[in-house]
Amino acid sequence: MTTHAHNTPRLDPAALRDLLQGGPGPRLLDVRTPGEFHTAHIPGSCNVPLDTLREHRAELLRHLDQDAVLICRSGTRAAQAEQALAEAGLPGLRVLAGGVTAWEAAGGPLTRGPERWALERQVRLVAGTLVLVTGVAGLALPGLHLIGTAVGAGLTVAALTNTCAMGVLLSKLPYNRGPRTGLDTVVAALRGPS
């Protein structure tokens, strides 16, 4: 186990696999969107989308303990979830370093559902398309290229703040939502076997 610059304890995939094979193991909380979760997730994990976690963290604390590992695609959203839960009074949670991507690369098992594009890939497609189309159309319509400039500025802010407004907007689309995962669904999953 390593510690990230923000003092978030990180588990690498091998360490998590050892914990899961040695008995009941920690509770696995996957904070990706329901659509991402249903595409592929670590067996036995519960889907607690980051937006739901942030909005209802006080209610969720009653159903969580420190023996949990937070998971997302790469580790970034899981670290944000750890920070939100620590601020609400539950410090010491661990984050899977590299997320589902690292888990899969290390040969960890995944439960798979219908294939969907990852949110990050969707952001690259939309941002790239906007820049390309407005850049070309800007040759005929002066000023239209400024939309591409605005997209570039948004991507710069996203990198500097480690947030992504376009990703948040895209996650709201029906394609990305998957089955509804409201507070009642999350609490029911947390009450079930871990």
QUIDAMO-V451694 format. One record per pair of residues at least 24 apart in sequence whose C-alpha atoms are under 10 Angstrom apart, sorted by the first residue. I is the first residue (numbers start at 1). J is the second residue. D is the distance in whole Angstrom. If there is no record, write none. Layout:
i->I j->J d->D
i->I j->J d->D
//
This chain:
i->1 j->94 d->9
i->1 j->95 d->10
i->1 j->96 d->10
i->1 j->97 d->9
i->2 j->94 d->10
i->2 j->95 d->10
i->2 j->97 d->9
i->3 j->94 d->9
i->3 j->95 d->9
i->3 j->97 d->10
i->4 j->79 d->9
i->4 j->95 d->9
i->4 j->97 d->9
i->6 j->79 d->9
i->6 j->83 d->9
i->7 j->79 d->10
i->7 j->83 d->10
i->7 j->92 d->9
i->8 j->78 d->10
i->8 j->79 d->7
i->8 j->80 d->10
i->8 j->82 d->7
i->8 j->83 d->8
i->8 j->86 d->10
i->8 j->91 d->9
i->8 j->92 d->8
i->8 j->93 d->8
i->8 j->94 d->7
i->8 j->95 d->7
i->9 j->69 d->10
i->9 j->79 d->9
i->9 j->82 d->10
i->9 j->92 d->7
i->9 j->93 d->7
i->9 j->94 d->5
i->9 j->95 d->6
i->9 j->96 d->9
i->9 j->97 d->9
i->10 j->69 d->9
i->10 j->70 d->9
i->10 j->75 d->9
i->10 j->79 d->9
i->10 j->93 d->9
i->10 j->94 d->6
i->10 j->95 d->5
i->10 j->96 d->6
i->10 j->97 d->5
i->10 j->98 d->9
i->11 j->69 d->8
i->11 j->70 d->10
i->11 j->94 d->7
i->11 j->95 d->6
i->11 j->96 d->5
i->11 j->97 d->6
i->11 j->98 d->9
i->11 j->99 d->10
i->12 j->95 d->9
i->12 j->96 d->6
i->12 j->97 d->5
i->12 j->98 d->8
i->12 j->99 d->9
i->12 j->102 d->8
i->12 j->103 d->8
i->12 j->106 d->9
i->13 j->96 d->7
i->13 j->97 d->7
i->13 j->98 d->8
i->13 j->99 d->8
i->13 j->100 d->9
i->13 j->101 d->10
i->13 j->102 d->7
i->13 j->103 d->5
i->13 j->104 d->9
i->13 j->105 d->9
i->13 j->106 d->7
i->13 j->107 d->9
i->13 j->108 d->8
i->14 j->102 d->10
i->14 j->103 d->8
i->14 j->106 d->8
i->14 j->107 d->9
i->14 j->108 d->9
i->15 j->96 d->9
i->16 j->69 d->9
i->16 j->95 d->10
i->16 j->96 d->8
i->16 j->97 d->10
i->16 j->103 d->9
i->16 j->108 d->10
i->17 j->103 d->9
i->17 j->106 d->10
i->17 j->108 d->7
i->17 j->109 d->10
i->20 j->44 d->10
i->24 j->193 d->10
i->24 j->194 d->8
i->25 j->67 d->8
i->25 j->68 d->9
i->25 j->69 d->10
i->25 j->194 d->8
i->26 j->65 d->10
i->26 j->66 d->9
i->26 j->67 d->5
i->26 j->68 d->5
i->26 j->69 d->6
i->26 j->70 d->10
i->26 j->94 d->10
i->26 j->194 d->8
i->27 j->64 d->9
i->27 j->65 d->9
i->27 j->66 d->9
i->27 j->67 d->6
i->27 j->68 d->4
i->27 j->69 d->6
i->27 j->70 d->9
i->27 j->190 d->9
i->27 j->193 d->9
i->27 j->194 d->5
i->28 j->67 d->9
i->28 j->68 d->6
i->28 j->69 d->5
i->28 j->70 d->6
i->28 j->71 d->7
i->28 j->94 d->10
i->28 j->95 d->10
i->28 j->96 d->9
i->28 j->190 d->10
i->28 j->194 d->8
i->29 j->64 d->10
i->29 j->68 d->7
i->29 j->69 d->6
i->29 j->70 d->5
i->29 j->71 d->6
i->29 j->72 d->9
i->29 j->78 d->9
i->29 j->81 d->10
i->29 j->95 d->9
i->29 j->190 d->9
i->29 j->194 d->10
i->30 j->69 d->8
i->30 j->70 d->6
i->30 j->71 d->5
i->30 j->72 d->6
i->30 j->73 d->9
i->30 j->77 d->10
i->30 j->78 d->8
i->30 j->81 d->10
i->30 j->96 d->10
i->30 j->99 d->9
i->30 j->100 d->9
i->31 j->70 d->7
i->31 j->71 d->6
i->31 j->72 d->6
i->31 j->73 d->9
i->31 j->75 d->10
i->31 j->77 d->7
i->31 j->78 d->6
i->31 j->79 d->10
i->31 j->80 d->10
i->31 j->81 d->7
i->32 j->70 d->10
i->32 j->71 d->8
i->32 j->72 d->5
i->32 j->73 d->7
i->32 j->77 d->8
i->32 j->78 d->8
i->32 j->100 d->10
i->32 j->119 d->9
i->32 j->171 d->10
i->33 j->72 d->9
i->33 j->118 d->10
i->33 j->119 d->9
i->33 j->171 d->7
i->33 j->172 d->9
i->33 j->176 d->7
i->33 j->177 d->6
i->33 j->178 d->8
i->33 j->179 d->10
i->33 j->180 d->10
i->33 j->181 d->9
i->34 j->171 d->9
i->34 j->175 d->10
i->34 j->176 d->7
i->34 j->177 d->5
i->34 j->178 d->5
i->34 j->179 d->6
i->34 j->180 d->7
i->34 j->181 d->7
i->35 j->113 d->9
i->35 j->114 d->9
i->35 j->115 d->9
i->35 j->116 d->7
i->35 j->117 d->9
i->35 j->118 d->9
i->35 j->119 d->9
i->35 j->171 d->9
i->35 j->173 d->10
i->35 j->174 d->9
i->35 j->175 d->7
i->35 j->176 d->5
i->35 j->177 d->5
i->35 j->178 d->4
i->35 j->179 d->7
i->35 j->180 d->9
i->35 j->181 d->10
i->36 j->72 d->9
i->36 j->73 d->9
i->36 j->113 d->9
i->36 j->114 d->10
i->36 j->115 d->9
i->36 j->116 d->7
i->36 j->117 d->8
i->36 j->118 d->7
i->36 j->119 d->8
i->36 j->171 d->10
i->36 j->175 d->10
i->36 j->176 d->7
i->36 j->177 d->8
i->36 j->178 d->8
i->37 j->72 d->9
i->37 j->73 d->9
i->37 j->100 d->10
i->37 j->111 d->9
i->37 j->112 d->9
i->37 j->113 d->9
i->37 j->176 d->10
i->37 j->177 d->10
i->37 j->178 d->9
i->37 j->179 d->10
i->38 j->111 d->8
i->38 j->112 d->7
i->38 j->113 d->5
i->38 j->114 d->7
i->38 j->115 d->9
i->38 j->116 d->9
i->38 j->176 d->10
i->38 j->177 d->10
i->38 j->178 d->7
i->38 j->179 d->8
i->39 j->110 d->10
i->39 j->111 d->8
i->39 j->112 d->5
i->39 j->113 d->4
i->39 j->114 d->5
i->39 j->115 d->5
i->39 j->116 d->6
i->39 j->117 d->9
i->39 j->118 d->9
i->39 j->178 d->9
i->40 j->73 d->10
i->40 j->100 d->8
i->40 j->104 d->10
i->40 j->109 d->10
i->40 j->110 d->6
i->40 j->111 d->5
i->40 j->112 d->4
i->40 j->113 d->6
i->40 j->114 d->8
i->40 j->115 d->8
i->40 j->116 d->9
i->41 j->71 d->9
i->41 j->72 d->9
i->41 j->73 d->9
i->41 j->100 d->7
i->41 j->103 d->10
i->41 j->104 d->10
i->41 j->109 d->9
i->41 j->110 d->5
i->41 j->111 d->5
i->41 j->112 d->7
i->41 j->113 d->9
i->42 j->71 d->9
i->42 j->99 d->10
i->42 j->100 d->7
i->42 j->103 d->8
i->42 j->104 d->9
i->42 j->108 d->8
i->42 j->109 d->6
i->42 j->110 d->5
i->42 j->111 d->6
i->42 j->112 d->9
i->43 j->108 d->10
i->43 j->109 d->7
i->43 j->110 d->6
i->43 j->111 d->6
i->43 j->112 d->9
i->44 j->110 d->10
i->44 j->111 d->9
i->44 j->193 d->9
i->44 j->194 d->7
i->45 j->69 d->9
i->45 j->70 d->9
i->45 j->71 d->9
i->45 j->111 d->10
i->45 j->189 d->9
i->45 j->190 d->10
i->45 j->194 d->8
i->46 j->70 d->10
i->46 j->71 d->10
i->46 j->186 d->8
i->46 j->187 d->10
i->46 j->188 d->10
i->46 j->189 d->6
i->46 j->190 d->7
i->46 j->192 d->10
i->46 j->193 d->10
i->46 j->194 d->8
i->47 j->71 d->9
i->47 j->72 d->10
i->47 j->181 d->8
i->47 j->185 d->9
i->47 j->186 d->7
i->47 j->189 d->8
i->47 j->190 d->9
i->48 j->81 d->10
i->48 j->181 d->8
i->48 j->182 d->9
i->48 j->183 d->9
i->48 j->185 d->9
i->48 j->186 d->6
i->48 j->187 d->9
i->48 j->189 d->9
i->48 j->190 d->9
i->49 j->77 d->10
i->49 j->78 d->10
i->49 j->81 d->9
i->49 j->177 d->10
i->49 j->181 d->8
i->49 j->182 d->9
i->49 j->183 d->10
i->49 j->186 d->9
i->50 j->77 d->7
i->50 j->78 d->8
i->50 j->80 d->8
i->50 j->81 d->6
i->50 j->82 d->10
i->50 j->84 d->9
i->51 j->81 d->9
i->51 j->168 d->9
i->51 j->182 d->10
i->52 j->181 d->8
i->52 j->182 d->7
i->52 j->183 d->7
i->52 j->186 d->9
i->53 j->81 d->7
i->53 j->82 d->10
i->53 j->84 d->8
i->53 j->85 d->8
i->53 j->182 d->10
i->53 j->183 d->9
i->53 j->186 d->9
i->54 j->80 d->9
i->54 j->81 d->7
i->54 j->83 d->10
i->54 j->84 d->6
i->54 j->85 d->8
i->54 j->88 d->9
i->55 j->84 d->10
i->55 j->183 d->9
i->56 j->182 d->10
i->56 j->183 d->7
i->57 j->81 d->9
i->57 j->84 d->8
i->57 j->85 d->6
i->57 j->86 d->10
i->57 j->87 d->9
i->57 j->88 d->7
i->57 j->89 d->9
i->57 j->90 d->10
i->57 j->183 d->10
i->58 j->85 d->8
i->58 j->88 d->6
i->58 j->89 d->9
i->58 j->90 d->10
i->59 j->183 d->9
i->59 j->187 d->9
i->60 j->85 d->9
i->60 j->88 d->10
i->60 j->183 d->8
i->60 j->186 d->8
i->60 j->187 d->7
i->60 j->190 d->9
i->61 j->85 d->8
i->61 j->88 d->8
i->61 j->89 d->8
i->61 j->90 d->7
i->62 j->187 d->9
i->62 j->190 d->10
i->63 j->186 d->10
i->63 j->187 d->7
i->63 j->188 d->10
i->63 j->189 d->10
i->63 j->190 d->6
i->63 j->191 d->7
i->64 j->90 d->8
i->64 j->93 d->10
i->64 j->187 d->10
i->64 j->190 d->8
i->64 j->191 d->9
i->65 j->90 d->7
i->65 j->91 d->9
i->65 j->92 d->9
i->65 j->93 d->8
i->66 j->90 d->7
i->66 j->91 d->7
i->66 j->92 d->6
i->66 j->93 d->5
i->66 j->94 d->8
i->67 j->92 d->8
i->67 j->93 d->7
i->67 j->94 d->8
i->68 j->92 d->9
i->68 j->93 d->6
i->68 j->94 d->7
i->68 j->95 d->9
i->68 j->194 d->10
i->69 j->93 d->6
i->69 j->94 d->5
i->69 j->95 d->5
i->69 j->96 d->7
i->70 j->94 d->6
i->70 j->95 d->5
i->70 j->96 d->6
i->70 j->97 d->9
i->70 j->99 d->9
i->71 j->95 d->6
i->71 j->96 d->6
i->71 j->97 d->8
i->71 j->98 d->9
i->71 j->99 d->5
i->71 j->100 d->7
i->71 j->103 d->10
i->72 j->96 d->8
i->72 j->97 d->9
i->72 j->98 d->8
i->72 j->99 d->5
i->72 j->100 d->6
i->72 j->101 d->9
i->73 j->97 d->10
i->73 j->98 d->7
i->73 j->99 d->5
i->73 j->100 d->5
i->73 j->101 d->6
i->73 j->102 d->8
i->73 j->103 d->9
i->73 j->118 d->9
i->73 j->119 d->9
i->73 j->120 d->9
i->74 j->98 d->4
i->74 j->99 d->4
i->74 j->100 d->6
i->74 j->101 d->6
i->74 j->102 d->7
i->74 j->103 d->10
i->75 j->99 d->5
i->75 j->100 d->8
i->75 j->101 d->9
i->75 j->102 d->9
i->76 j->162 d->8
i->76 j->163 d->9
i->77 j->162 d->9
i->77 j->163 d->9
i->80 j->162 d->10
i->80 j->163 d->10
i->116 j->175 d->8
i->116 j->176 d->8
i->117 j->175 d->10
i->117 j->176 d->9
i->118 j->176 d->9
i->119 j->166 d->10
i->119 j->167 d->6
i->119 j->168 d->9
i->119 j->170 d->7
i->119 j->171 d->7
i->119 j->176 d->8
i->120 j->164 d->9
i->120 j->166 d->10
i->120 j->167 d->7
i->120 j->170 d->10
i->121 j->167 d->10
i->122 j->166 d->9
i->122 j->167 d->8
i->122 j->170 d->8
i->122 j->171 d->10
i->123 j->155 d->10
i->123 j->164 d->9
i->123 j->165 d->10
i->123 j->166 d->6
i->123 j->167 d->6
i->123 j->168 d->10
i->123 j->169 d->10
i->123 j->170 d->8
i->123 j->171 d->10
i->124 j->155 d->10
i->124 j->166 d->10
i->124 j->167 d->10
i->126 j->151 d->10
i->126 j->166 d->9
i->126 j->167 d->10
i->126 j->170 d->9
i->127 j->151 d->6
i->127 j->152 d->8
i->127 j->154 d->9
i->127 j->155 d->8
i->127 j->166 d->8
i->128 j->152 d->9
//
